[in-house]
Amino acid sequence: MSATDKAKNKAEELSGKVKEKVGKTTGDANREQEGRADQTKSDLKTAGEKVKDAFKR
């Protein structure tokens, strides 16, 4: 996994965490759900990159 991909995935994860916290604080269930979805998407991308890296070796 390249450093650029890692940084993008981490930024997306952090963005998701912020959205989730803002959603909880304001009582906005949709924003909270979007935050969780962003975090999940980031986790899946990271897992996919790790699998891809494993097959390169």
Phi and psi in degrees as a GROMACS rama.xvg file:
@    title "Ramachandran Plot"
@    xaxis  label "Phi"
@    yaxis  label "Psi"
@TYPE xy
-76.4891  160.671  SER-2
-63.5729  -33.5361  ALA-3
-65.0093  -44.7228  THR-4
-62.6856  -41.8678  ASP-5
-60.3739  -45.0208  LYS-6
-64.4378  -42.0851  ALA-7
-63.8561  -44.2067  LYS-8
-64.6243  -40.8191  ASN-9
-66.7263  -39.8267  LYS-10
-63.6895  -40.778  ALA-11
-65.8691  -39.1845  GLU-12
-63.9606  -46.0573  GLU-13
-64.3884  -39.1543  LEU-14
-61.0148  -41.5461  SER-15
-63.6576  -39.7655  GLY-16
-64.6276  -41.0435  LYS-17
-64.0524  -45.8086  VAL-18
-58.8288  -42.8617  LYS-19
-62.9905  -45.2814  GLU-20
-63.4716  -43.0659  LYS-21
-63.3847  -41.4439  VAL-22
-61.4349  -42.9582  GLY-23
-64.6686  -43.5107  LYS-24
-65.1277  -42.1968  THR-25
-89.979  -7.05006  THR-26
77.3184  18.6501  GLY-27
-90.9194  98.1368  ASP-28
-63.8194  -34.5845  ALA-29
-64.4386  -44.0031  ASN-30
-66.8078  -38.7257  ARG-31
-61.6024  -42.9393  GLU-32
-64.3371  -41.4175  GLN-33
-60.6603  -40.485  GLU-34
-61.7056  -44.6534  GLY-35
-64.4478  -38.8239  ARG-36
-64.3705  -41.8923  ALA-37
-61.575  -41.128  ASP-38
-64.9969  -41.5036  GLN-39
-64.7359  -42.5667  THR-40
-61.2141  -42.1738  LYS-41
-63.4507  -42.3091  SER-42
-62.4813  -41.3565  ASP-43
-66.0549  -40.1575  LEU-44
-62.3659  -43.6261  LYS-45
-62.4437  -43.5369  THR-46
-63.0129  -41.325  ALA-47
-62.4161  -40.7939  GLY-48
-64.7637  -39.0521  GLU-49
-65.6386  -39.9995  LYS-50
-64.0758  -43.9975  VAL-51
-60.7457  -42.359  LYS-52
-64.6664  -36.4931  ASP-53
-64.3722  -35.6597  ALA-54
-78.9489  -17.2124  PHE-55
-73.1345  -22.6734  LYS-56
